[in-house]
Amino acid sequence: MPTFLHAADLHLDSPLRGLERRPDAPAERLRSATRTALERLVTAAIERKVAFTLIAGDVYDVQPAFETYRFLYGQLQRLSAAEIPVALVLGNHDHAGVAPRAGQLPPGVRLLSREAAESWELVPGVVVHGRSYPTRDVSEDLSLGYPPPVPGKLNVGLLHTALKGHEGGHDLYAPSSPAGLAAVGYDYWALGHVHSFASLVQDGRRLVFPGNLQGRHAKEPGPRGAVFVDYEGTTLSEPRHEVFDDVRWFHLELDAATLPDDVEPGAVLFDRVRSATSAARSEGRLAAVRLTLRGEASRRLLAHTAAELRDALAVRMAQDSTLFLEKLCVELEATRFDRSEAERQLGELAEELVADPQQRLALGAISDKLRKRLSDVDRPLAQSVPLPGQRGGPLDEADARALLQEALALVRERLRTSGRRP
């Protein structure tokens, strides 16, 4: 059963977006990640002898330099040499064209028109229909101008679009709807523009976003890749998403309450980061990490400033070439009291005092002294203080319990209103 490859949003040589100013950033690894991902994709296509390849727009991130174009040409030439035809369309990023300083693409590579949707039978029995963006901002639904399917063929639509109901697709860019695409009648829609993988079935038609080939920054975490689809006639298999990224962006969150208090925080954070990224790093990828440390923290942890924690972690990560700390966000608060536990212990303490004659004796002496002090200030209040059973003797258990309950009520109110360590 033959297989075809569907990729999109290569964003070759995407800028580092501020990371080039970071002296600790592995700039070359980050800068070359999109190229490495494409090289891996092309190698996989050749090794698996795919029947054809589809690229659904945004080959470039910005107007490409000549070196960027030369690199793309070289990768397309590898596919051409392996007799794998390639159909591609332009999107909102690369609308200026995929060959800015050359008049042709390698044999077997076809850029579909910017003027109107066109069709191409790129291999026997398979017709691809597509249209490139004529300008950056395309506000109309381009799919409305696509031709009807060719009877008896596998019909594939190639389109860079903001599909209604999917995050990451701005309405400005060739907006379409699942129902509208399905109504065209194609068996498979090879879509681009949304940077996360999504495979939908609408009225029996398959609509697929492969996602971008390489995450460009920390706001695009997780595995990135392309889609392989087996087909026989007009019957399609479930699309298989496979990863090709070289740099894997991570968003990690750690609960400060889970950090042991007897270990240096930087060491603990480093171990947690290594553990969370171990699978990606074992595959040869660079793990670029944005870590958020939040929650209730011990006094020892709170004694460290955010800058100190960041430096302690960065020093350790800099010693491992498979890790890069993009950012550490610190959102800590002092540990709250467990009020139920505090009240339990206070209650136990009160009962111990009541049961001990010596403690009741001390309470009696205190209450006697308190009555005398208050009698000159507030006689009614003084009279409310329990009297010892006999002058200088211990309070009886009932009076001792009443006195302690009054004191505990004040403590409980303090716990309720503060709730935090001072």
Residue pairs with C-beta under 8 A, 6 or more apart in sequence:
1 230
1 231
1 232
1 237
2 50
2 51
2 230
2 231
2 232
3 48
3 49
3 50
3 51
3 228
3 229
3 230
3 231
4 50
4 51
4 52
4 53
4 54
4 126
4 228
4 229
4 231
5 41
5 44
5 45
5 50
5 52
5 53
5 54
5 226
5 227
5 228
6 53
6 54
6 56
6 190
6 208
6 210
6 226
6 227
6 228
6 229
6 239
7 41
7 53
7 54
7 55
7 56
7 210
7 213
7 226
7 227
8 55
8 56
8 57
8 58
8 91
8 160
8 190
8 191
8 192
8 193
8 209
8 210
8 211
8 212
8 213
8 226
9 56
9 57
9 58
9 91
9 192
9 193
9 195
9 210
9 211
9 212
9 213
10 34
10 37
10 38
10 55
10 58
10 59
10 60
10 212
10 213
10 214
11 34
11 58
11 59
11 60
11 61
11 93
11 212
11 213
11 214
11 216
12 34
12 35
12 38
12 59
12 60
12 61
12 64
12 68
12 71
12 72
13 31
13 34
13 35
13 60
13 61
13 64
13 65
13 68
13 71
14 34
14 61
14 62
14 214
14 216
15 61
15 62
16 25
16 27
16 30
16 31
17 216
17 217
19 25
19 27
19 30
19 326
20 27
24 314
24 318
24 324
24 325
25 324
26 286
26 321
26 324
29 246
29 247
29 286
30 247
30 286
30 288
30 324
32 246
33 214
33 245
33 246
33 247
33 286
34 61
34 213
34 214
34 216
35 71
36 214
36 246
37 213
37 214
37 224
37 244
37 245
37 246
38 72
38 75
38 213
38 244
39 75
40 244
40 246
41 213
41 225
41 226
41 244
42 75
42 78
42 79
44 242
44 244
45 53
45 79
45 82
45 84
46 78
46 79
46 82
46 84
48 228
49 82
49 84
50 84
50 228
51 84
51 123
51 126
52 84
52 85
52 86
52 87
52 122
52 123
52 126
52 128
53 79
53 84
53 85
53 86
53 87
54 86
54 87
54 88
54 128
54 156
54 158
54 190
55 86
55 87
55 88
55 89
55 192
56 88
56 89
56 91
56 158
56 159
56 160
56 190
56 191
56 192
56 193
56 210
57 88
57 89
57 90
57 91
57 92
57 93
57 94
57 132
57 133
57 159
57 160
57 192
57 193
58 91
58 92
58 93
58 94
58 160
58 192
58 193
58 212
59 72
59 88
59 90
59 91
59 94
59 98
60 68
60 72
60 93
60 94
60 98
61 93
61 216
62 93
63 96
63 100
64 72
64 94
64 100
66 100
66 101
69 98
69 99
69 100
69 101
69 102
72 98
73 99
73 102
73 105
73 106
76 86
76 105
76 106
76 109
77 106
79 86
79 106
79 108
79 109
80 86
80 106
80 107
80 108
80 109
83 108
84 108
85 108
85 109
85 110
85 122
85 123
86 108
86 109
86 110
87 110
87 112
87 120
87 122
87 128
87 130
87 158
88 98
88 109
88 110
88 111
88 112
88 158
89 111
89 112
89 130
89 131
89 132
89 133
89 158
89 159
89 160
89 192
90 96
90 97
90 98
90 111
90 114
90 132
90 133
90 160
91 132
91 133
91 160
91 173
91 192
91 193
92 133
92 136
92 137
92 138
92 160
92 173
92 193
93 136
95 114
95 132
95 133
95 134
95 135
95 136
97 111
98 105
98 111
99 105
99 111
105 111
110 120
110 122
111 132
112 118
112 120
112 128
112 130
112 131
112 132
112 158
113 131
113 132
114 131
114 132
114 133
114 134
115 134
116 131
116 145
117 129
117 130
117 131
117 142
117 145
117 146
117 147
118 129
118 130
118 131
119 127
119 128
119 129
119 147
119 150
120 127
120 128
121 127
121 150
121 153
122 128
125 153
125 154
125 233
126 153
126 154
126 156
126 231
127 149
127 150
127 153
127 154
127 155
127 156
128 156
128 157
128 158
128 190
129 146
129 147
129 149
129 155
129 156
129 157
129 158
129 186
130 146
130 157
130 158
130 159
131 142
131 145
131 146
131 159
133 160
133 174
137 172
137 173
138 172
138 173
138 174
139 172
139 174
139 175
140 174
141 161
141 174
141 175
141 176
141 180
142 159
142 161
142 174
142 176
143 157
143 159
143 161
143 174
143 176
143 180
143 181
143 184
144 180
146 157
146 159
146 184
146 186
148 184
148 185
149 155
149 184
149 185
149 186
149 187
153 234
154 187
154 188
154 231
154 233
154 234
154 236
155 185
155 186
155 187
155 188
155 234
156 186
156 187
156 188
156 189
156 190
157 181
157 184
157 186
157 188
157 189
157 190
158 190
159 174
159 176
159 181
159 189
159 190
159 191
159 192
160 173
160 174
160 191
160 192
160 193
161 169
161 173
161 174
161 175
161 176
161 191
161 192
161 193
162 169
162 170
162 171
162 172
162 173
162 174
162 175
162 176
162 193
162 194
163 169
163 175
163 176
163 177
163 178
163 181
163 191
163 193
163 194
163 207
163 209
164 175
164 176
164 177
164 178
165 177
165 178
166 194
166 198
166 209
167 194
167 196
168 193
168 194
168 195
168 196
169 175
169 193
169 194
173 193
174 193
178 200
178 202
178 207
179 202
179 203
181 189
181 202
181 205
181 207
182 202
182 203
182 204
182 205
182 207
183 203
185 205
186 205
187 205
187 206
187 234
187 236
188 205
188 206
188 208
188 229
188 236
189 205
189 206
189 207
189 208
190 208
191 207
191 208
191 209
192 209
192 210
193 209
194 209
194 211
195 211
195 212
195 220
195 224
196 209
196 211
196 222
197 209
197 210
197 211
197 225
197 227
197 241
198 208
198 209
198 211
199 206
199 207
199 208
199 209
199 227
199 238
199 239
199 241
200 206
200 207
200 208
201 207
206 236
206 239
208 227
208 229
208 239
210 225
210 226
210 227
210 241
211 224
211 225
211 241
212 220
212 224
213 224
213 225
213 226
213 244
213 245
214 224
214 244
214 245
214 246
214 247
215 221
215 222
215 224
215 245
215 247
215 248
215 249
217 249
218 249
218 251
218 288
218 290
218 326
218 327
220 249
221 248
221 249
221 250
221 251
221 290
222 248
222 249
223 243
223 245
223 248
224 243
224 244
224 245
224 248
225 241
225 242
225 243
225 244
225 245
226 241
226 242
226 244
227 239
227 240
227 241
227 242
228 239
228 240
228 242
229 236
229 237
229 239
229 240
230 236
230 237
231 237
245 285
246 284
246 285
246 286
247 285
247 286
247 288
248 277
248 280
248 285
248 286
248 287
248 288
249 288
249 289
249 290
249 326
250 276
250 277
250 280
250 287
250 288
250 289
250 290
251 290
251 292
252 272
252 273
252 276
252 289
252 290
252 291
252 292
253 291
253 292
253 293
253 294
254 269
254 272
254 291
254 292
254 293
254 294
255 294
255 295
256 293
256 294
256 295
256 296
256 297
256 301
256 332
257 295
257 296
257 297
257 335
259 265
259 268
259 269
259 297
259 298
259 301
260 268
261 298
261 300
261 301
264 312
265 301
265 304
265 309
265 312
266 309
266 312
266 313
266 315
266 316
267 316
269 291
269 293
269 309
269 312
269 313
269 328
270 313
270 316
270 317
273 287
273 289
273 291
273 313
273 317
273 323
273 325
274 320
274 323
277 287
277 289
277 322
277 323
280 287
281 287
281 322
281 323
285 322
286 321
286 322
286 323
286 324
287 322
287 323
287 324
288 324
288 326
289 317
289 323
289 324
289 325
289 326
290 326
290 327
290 328
290 329
291 313
291 325
291 327
291 328
291 329
292 328
292 329
292 330
292 331
293 309
293 328
293 329
293 330
293 331
293 332
294 329
294 330
294 331
294 332
295 331
295 332
295 333
296 332
296 333
296 334
296 335
296 336
297 332
297 333
297 334
297 335
298 335
299 334
299 335
299 421
301 332
302 332
302 334
304 312
306 328
306 330
309 328
309 330
310 325
310 328
310 330
313 325
313 328
314 325
314 328
317 323
317 324
317 325
334 420
334 421
335 420
335 421
336 419
336 420
337 415
337 419
337 420
337 421
339 415
339 416
339 419
342 415
343 412
343 415
346 408
346 411
346 412
347 408
350 401
350 404
350 405
350 408
352 359
353 359
353 360
353 363
353 400
353 404
354 360
354 397
354 400
354 401
354 404
355 397
357 394
358 394
359 400
360 394
360 395
360 396
360 397
360 400
361 393
361 394
363 394
363 395
363 400
363 403
363 404
364 388
364 389
364 392
364 393
364 394
364 395
365 388
365 392
367 385
367 386
367 387
367 388
367 395
367 399
367 403
368 387
368 388
368 391
368 392
370 382
370 385
371 382
371 383
371 385
371 387
372 382
373 382
374 381
374 382
374 385
375 382
385 403
386 395
386 399
386 400
386 402
386 403
387 399
388 394
388 395
389 395
389 396
389 399
394 400
395 403
